[in-house]
């Protein structure tokens, strides 16, 4: 359940925000003995999606979302995706993407038999080719 709003829309720019309520279930794969293995929480979701057509063949995408959850699930989780897509040969697109994920308070787990607290931040980069037919 939620609501969204178009902040700005034109022929080459779209910016949409959204907020809503959700339910999240997290299965912890390796936990310290005695800790919970499954955490469930109501969630407040806030999102912003920004798309900009730089040219007719190049698109910039910036998406941000935050999930506000209970303490057991990490307090809040953030996700940012920044991407450049370019159509380089008729139906082929080339995509470069950077992703940042953050959990404010990650739960302690077990790594190599010892207690271990994961990093708060994860960074990813991807390159993809898409064919549309």
N, C-alpha and C positions, 0 to 999 in steps of 0.2 A: 504494500500500500504506500503510495507516495504521490508527489506532484512535481512537475517540471515546468520550466519557463524558458522561452527563447529570449535570451538577453539581446542577441543581435543576429540578424539574418539578412544576407544580401546575395548577390549572384556568385560571390567568391568567398564569403565568410559565413560560418554558422557557429554560434556559441550558445550552448544549452546548459542550464543548471538543473539539478534534480535533488530532491531530498525525499526520504521515505523510511519506512520501518521494515525490518526483516528479522529473520531468525537464523542463527548460525550454529552449526554443530562442528566441533573440531575433534578429530581422532588423533591422539598423541601416540606415535609409533614406539618411541623408546622413552620411558619415564623412570624417574627414581622410584624405587620400591615404596609402595604405600601412597604415591601420588595418583591423582585421577588420570584416567586414560581417555575419557571423553568429556568435553566441556560444551555446554550449550548456553546460549545467551540471546536475549533480544538485542537487536542491533539498530542503531540509527545510521543511515547511509546518506552521505552527501557527495554529490558528483558534479564535475564540470567537464564538458566536452567541447573542445574548440577545434574547428576544421577551417583551414585557410588554403584556397586554391591559389598558389603563387603564380602559376601559369596554367594553361589548359592541360599540361602534361605533368605538372609537379604539384603535390599536395602536402601540406604540413598539418600534422595532427598532434594535439596535446590534450591528454585526458588525465584528470586528477580525481581520485576518490578516497574518501576516508570512511572507515567503519568504526563507530564508537561502540565498544563491547564491554563486557564485565572484566574484572581484574584477572580472573582465571584464564580468560581468552586473550589477554594481552593489553587491556585497557583501550587502546585504539590501534588500528592498522591503516597504513596509508599506501597508496599505489599511484605512481606517476608513470605515464607512457608518453614518450615523445617520438614521433615517427615522420620520416620523409618518404613519400611514395612517388615514383616517377614511372610514367609509361614510356618505355624506351623502344619497343618494336610492336606496332599495331596492338595486339591483344596481350602483350607481356608487360608486367609491372615489376619494378625493382623496389624493394622496401628496406629501409634502414631504420631500426628501432632501438631506443634506449629505454630501459625499465628500471625503476627504483621501487622497491617494496620495503616497508618498515613496520615492525611490530614494536610498540613502545616498551612493553614488559614481557619479553619472551620467557616461556616456562623453562625451568631447568629440566634437562633430559639426561640420558646416559650415552656416552660415547666411549668405546673401548672399555666398557665396564666401570667407568668413572663418571661421577656427576659432571655435567657440562651445561653451560648456559650459552645458547646460540647468539650470534651477533644480532643486533637489532636491524641492521640494514643488509639488504641483498640487492646487488646490481647485476643487470643482464643487458647484453646487446645481441641483437639478431639481425641477420640479413636474409631476405627471402625473395623468391621469384614467384610471381603469380601468373597463371595463364587463364584467361577468360574465354569461354567458347559459348 
